[in-house]
Amino acid sequence: MIVMKYKLYQVDTFTEKLFGGNPAAICPLNEWLDDDLLQKIAMENNLAETAFYVKRDDNYEIRWFTPKVEVDLCGHATLATAFVLFNQEGYSNDCINFYSPRSGELKVIKKSNWIVLDFPADEFQNIDITDELVSCFDKKPLEAYKGKTDYMLVFEKESDILDIHPQFENISRLNARGLIITAKSENVDFVSRFFAPQSGIIEDPVTGSAYTTLTPYWAEKLNKTELSSLQMSERKGYLQCKFSGNRVEISGQAKLYLVGEILLG
């Protein structure tokens, strides 16, 4: 029997220490495997996201899978992939050009110990606060928005985000990838949490892609283009964000946790 071996890395992202932030698995490939096999690997890893990448000339094609589905965009797994390329796979430049079949061109830049994601800003609109949305939590939001893939609910204060009680069964019925909740903060510019039981993620520790919605929203509300943020999951994650018109820069740090092999055969 022929056994195929593939490298596997696990990286904690949007944190400067192990066991913080959001863990992601990264699997470098020479060519794409069947979608069903990619999904099975992600299911076996059982992390919020597994990123796979293939080198294409001077660029890297990238895709992301939760344990249940392929997603359009994943910030923390892109940051983790860049960290692996910069620190483990011998990539020598300070800028990586990724390409996602679902989200287009994604540039990542290394700045000292920080990795900066350059992502397209989300297109979102204000919507009515429906009974369906209210039923997701024990507190009523001040505002509601719908972006390309997620709902976002805005609450009055930071303690609302920390103390809220999610109703996961109701959240799972939403026709969306997931649900962002956010509020202004006393210590950073804003805080958030992210829930996506319909995508196989009860609560995501840190959700880089959510900041393509959060950053333009808070940039307008606070009248500033550079913002600091804390995602208030149990593991917590710290991010620096910058809004530049139709692009968002999302910056974080990362720590390598695991290096191993996948054995298929």
Secondary structure, DSSP 8 states (H G I E B T S, - for coil): ---EEEEEEEEEES-SSTTSSEEEEEEEESS---HHHHHHHHHHHTSS-EEEEEEETTEEEEEEE-SS-EES--HHHHHHHHHHHHHTS---SSEEEEEETTTEEEEEEEETTEEEEEEE----EEE---HHHHTTSSS--SEEEE-SSEEEEE-SSHHHHHH----HHHHHTSSSSEEEEEEE-SSSSEEEEEEEGGGTEEEES--GGGHHHHHHHHHHHHT-SEEEEEE-SSS-EEEEEEEETTEEEEEE-EEEEEEEEEEE-
